[in-house]
Amino acid sequence: MNVREIPSRDIKKYTSASWVDTTRKPYVYGETAYIPVKDGYPYSGIIPERKRKGRGFQKIGPIIAFHGSEPLDSDINEVIRLHNPQAVIWYRGHNGDMRIPDTTTLYGVTGDILHKESGIKYHLDPTRIMFSQGNREEKKRIANLVQPGEQVCDMFAGIGYFTLPLAKAGAHVHAIEINPDSITYLKKNILENKLTSRITVTQGDCRDNLAGPYDRIHMGFYEAVRFLSIALDHVQSGTMLHVHSIGNTTDKIERILMESGYEATYQHLAIKKIGPGKVHTVTDVRIS
């Protein structure tokens, strides 16, 4: 974690500074405070990420979300005491191709909130729209691969999880999303981040709305392999596809490409653990 060292007595002076990464907590040791620094800002040192004790959770703007099994009252009371959130929710998963969250509000009042991540602002209601902070590093990785001017399709755009970082990196993104609630937030987020000139939005099923060929196709959906043959109708030599899944589906991907008459190179990466024995992965496929 990138940090700046300051006297601990001055910590309150820096809480609203533009360079402070508010998604992480400062670390205080004696008379020195180590303040987390956002990406792209100068920093004076690096310290290891601290391992959180107790039940893990996500902080989405002013809302705390527990995943997995139902949290105990002690878990809920602890995060309320430490973080004073607007609301606490229990996220059990999401349903269908529109990825609608299955949540219960455990404390406070939910609604539209603003979440900031890596210099990008996301408007959403996490009880209506799926959001995963576990994809933070993957968003950065994909954005770093983009060359300015690339023609990119984000087949499952959501509220702009990957669309916005891709466009900010210089791509021209065709963002396709089937969920009308997600489309509303996507358009709001494009305006908020001043990326209207780089993003074209299409509401509907991505299987009916691709308009390639594209230089890059992002397929950020656990069941993306089901849509791969559709994506292949819109590739050209050199196109990169990012095919998300649960577990390693590289063999399936390779078989689909062979049946479609394509040769490619493959790189398989793990993104995050999502449950016992389940890992969210991505396979990068470069069309020859």
N, C-alpha and C positions, 0 to 999 in steps of 0.2 A: 504494500500500500504506500503510495507517494504521500509524504507529509512535509509540513513546515514546523520547525521547532520554535516555540514562543514561551515566555514566562507563564507559568500556570495562572498567576494572578491576573493576567490580561486576557484570559480565554473568552470572556464575555464580549470583548471588543471586536472579536472576529466572527461571531456567530452568523452575521449577515453579509460577510464579505463575498464578492462574486466568485472567488477562487475556491471557496470551501465546498467540499463534497458532503452535503448534508445527509446522504444516504448511509454514511458511516459515522460512528461515534469517535470523538477525540479520545486519545489515550493520555492519561496524566500519570506521571511518575515523579514524585517529589515536587520540585519547583519548576519542572519542565512539562509543557503540554505539547503533544504531537497532533497537529490538526490535519485531517485528511484533505488532500488536494485533488480537485477535478482534473481529468485528462486535459492536456493542452496548456496547463498553467505551470509556472516554475515551482520547483519543490527543492527542499534542502536535504532530504533523506528518504530512505525506504525502510519500512518496518514490516514484519510478517503480519498477515491478516490474523486477528485474534479469533480463536474458536469460541463460539457462543456456548455457554453452559445452559443446560435445560432444554426445553422444547424449542425447536427451530420455528421460524416464521418468516414471512415476507412483509416488507413495509412498502406499500403502494401509495405514494403521496402520504396523506394523513391517516390512512387506513392500514391496519395490521391484518394479515391473512394467515390463518393456520391451514396447513395441508395435511392430508392423510387421515389418521384416526381422530376422533372427536377430542378436542383439548379438555383438560381437566379445569375445574374452577380455579385451581391454584395457578395454572398456566395463564389463564385469562387475566386474573387479578394482577399477576406479576407484570405483564406487558402494559396494562393500564397504569400501574404505579410508576413504571420506568419511562414510558414513552408518551403518556397522555394522548392517546390517539383519538381521532374523531369517531372511529368505529372499529370494532373487531369482528371479523367474519371467519367462518369455517368453510373452506373450499374443498368440496369432495371430488371434484372433477368437472368435465364438460361433456355435453351431449351433442351428437349428430354432426353433420357437415357444417352447420353454422356455429359449432363450438360454443354453445350456450352454457354458462357456468351453473353448476348446482351448488348453491351456497345457503348458509344460514347466518343471519346477523346475530351475534352473541352479545354485542354491547354497542350503544350509541346509534347514530343515524347515518346510513349510507347515502350515496347519491353521486353526482358528478364531482370528480376531483381532478387535480393536476398532479401528475407524476413527472419528475425530472430525472433523466438518465443520460449520462455521457453527452451533455450539452443539447439534448433533444427534449422537447416538452410533449407529453402525451395527456390529452384529456380523455377520461373514460369514467364509467361507473363499474367497478370490479364485480358487482353483483349481476350485471347484465352482459359484461364483455370480459372474455378471458384475457389475463395478462400474466406473463411469467418473467420474473426477474432472472431466472436461471439461464436465460438465453443472452444475458448481457455480453459475455465474452464472444459468443458466436456472432452477434451483431457487429461487434468491433472487427472480428476476423473477416467477415464478408465485406464490410465497408473498405477494409484495407486492400482487398483484392481488386476492387473496381478501378478501372481506368476512366478518366473523364471522357464523357461523350458516349459511353456504352449504352446500347439499347437493351434494357432489362425488363423482364416480366416477373412480377411478384404474383404468383397464381392464387395465393391465399393471404391477401394483404391485411385482413383484420383492420385494426385502427392505425396501422402503419408501423408495426413492430420492426420490420426489415425495410419496408418501403422508404421510410424517412432517412435512416442511416445510408441506404444506397444512394438516394437522391442527394443527400448532403455531401457525399463523397464525389459527386459529379456525374452520376448516371442519369439518363432519361428513363423513368420508370413507368411502365404500364401496370397499374395496380388494379387487380381484379378481386372482388369480394362479393359473396352471396348474401351475407347478413345485413339487412338494412340498417340496424342499429350501429353496426361496425362502420358502415359507409358514412353515417352521420358524423361519427367521431373522427374517421379518417379525413374527411374534408375539413373539419375544424382543425385537426392537427397539421394538415398541410398549410393552412393559412397561418396558424400560430408560429410555425417554423419557417415561414416565408419561402416555401418551396413550390409554389404554384406553377412556375415556369418549367419545372423538371418532372412533374408527375401528371399523368393522365389516369383518371379513375373510371372504371367500368363496374357497374353493379350487375351481378348475375353469376351464373355458373361458369367457372373458368373453362370448362370443357367446350363451351359454346362461344367463347369470347377472345381466345388468343388470336393475335394478328401479327405473327412474326414474319420473317425470321428475327430472332433475338441473339444478342451476344451472350446473354446470361439469363437463365431461368431459375428463379428461386421457388422452391416447393416446400414451404414451411408447414407441413401437415403430417401427423404421424402415419397416415395412410397414403402418403404421396405416391407410393409405387402403383396404386390403382389408377393414377392419372398420368403415368409416365408415357404411355403410348400416344396420348393426346399431345403432350409436350413435344414429343419427337417429330411431330408434323410441323414444328416451327423452329427447328434448329438448322444450323449450317456448320460447315467445317470450322472448328474452333469454339463453338458454343460451349459454355460451362453450365451444367445443371447442378443444383444443390438439392439433393433428394433426402428429406427427413424421414425418419422412421423410428420404431422401437426395436432395438437390437440390430444385428448386422443383416441387411437385406441385399448386400452386394451381389450375391449369386442370382437372386431374382432379377435385379436390375440388369446384370450382364446378359441373362437369358432373354429378357425383353428386347434389349438392343440388338442381339444377334438375330432374333426372329424378325426384327424390323430392318435388318441389313446394315446396321451401323457398327463401326469399330470405335472404341473409346479407351481412355485410361481412367483409372479409378483411385480415389483416396477415401478411406473410411475413417471417420472421427467420432469419438464419444463427446457428447455435449454435457449431459447431466444425468444423474440417477433420478428416476421418477417413482420408484417403488421397489419392493423386494424383488430382486432378480430382473428388474426392468431398467433399461438405459435408453435415454433419448439420444439418437445418433444422426449423423448426416453423412451421406456419400457424395463426394464431389466427382462429377462425371464430365470429362473433357472429350467432346466429339472430335474424332480424327478428321 
